[in-house]
Structures are given as structure tokens and as C-alpha cells.
């Protein structure tokens, strides 16, 4: 997505780009804002150092898109590869999609989502998946308008870092 200024049509005022290491502080800010919105602030233990290592180190585990408006970051999408044994193909998992409250309703969320979907297509992925909190009606409505279907027959399970350690004791 690229919008141009009415004054100078050659100068983009809105765009989506891949994040770089210099964006770690911005990404951390978005994560904290998203956690606050989702009422999960107490669960954020990530920090700029760990994000820098896992997003931009020798072996990146995820990728991030940044939406910008007038050269300021207004949203982000964090995603990573999965693999479907049934399809025998890679997939993408959208971990987080967030747009600043004052910038919502202007198309940035849709543009970020569509860019992730385009990346999934370009990489020949068999699917794009994500999770939504049950109470987050605005997000659920947004995704349904895009044609997404809930996977109600599946239940997500999780082992925390502590639980993983106990398994290997």
C-alpha cells in the first residue's frame, strides 16, 4: 500500500515495509500497546534485546512489517513460517497485527493483512492462519469481512517455557 501526498504525488505519505534492526524499539512499543489493548500487559516479558536477537540475529524466527504514515510508524504485523503435513506445504502464521487506535479505520490493518497474504502467496504457502481473542469483536468482524473462517473445531494448547523445562527434567 502506498498513498501519495496531494501536494507532491511522487512522495509517498503511507507505506508498508519490512522491519529492520533499527525498528526494534518501535516493534517493542507496538507489542506493549497491543498487550494493553488485549488486557495482557502483565504477560509481556519480551525486551528489545531479545527481539533484536530473534527477529534480526543469525537465525531470524519471525518477520515484521511496519505500516508508516507521513514517515511515522502506525502499525505492525509479525508473522512466521509453519508447515502443514496434510498439505505438504509451508504456511504463514500471523502472530500479531496492530494499528494505533487513532489510525484505525483508515485501511492500515487491511493493507498489513493483505501484504502478509501476498507474501504467503509469493512463497507458495498452503495457508495463512492466526488466532483472535474470543471477545475481540472488532477483529473478528474485520477478518470475517476478508473471508476468513473460524476454526471452531480446533482447540489451541500451549506449554509455557516453565512447563517445557519440567518435561525435560
Secondary structure as GFF3:
##gff-version 3
##sequence-region A 1 169
A	DSSP	beta_strand	3	4	.	.	.	ID=ss1
A	DSSP	beta_strand	12	18	.	.	.	ID=ss2
A	DSSP	three_ten_helix	21	23	.	.	.	ID=ss3
A	DSSP	alpha_helix	24	37	.	.	.	ID=ss4
A	DSSP	three_ten_helix	41	43	.	.	.	ID=ss5
A	DSSP	alpha_helix	48	56	.	.	.	ID=ss6
A	DSSP	beta_strand	63	69	.	.	.	ID=ss7
A	DSSP	beta_strand	72	84	.	.	.	ID=ss8
A	DSSP	beta_strand	89	99	.	.	.	ID=ss9
A	DSSP	three_ten_helix	101	103	.	.	.	ID=ss10
A	DSSP	alpha_helix	108	122	.	.	.	ID=ss11
A	DSSP	beta_strand	128	130	.	.	.	ID=ss12
A	DSSP	alpha_helix	137	145	.	.	.	ID=ss13
A	DSSP	alpha_helix	161	167	.	.	.	ID=ss14
###
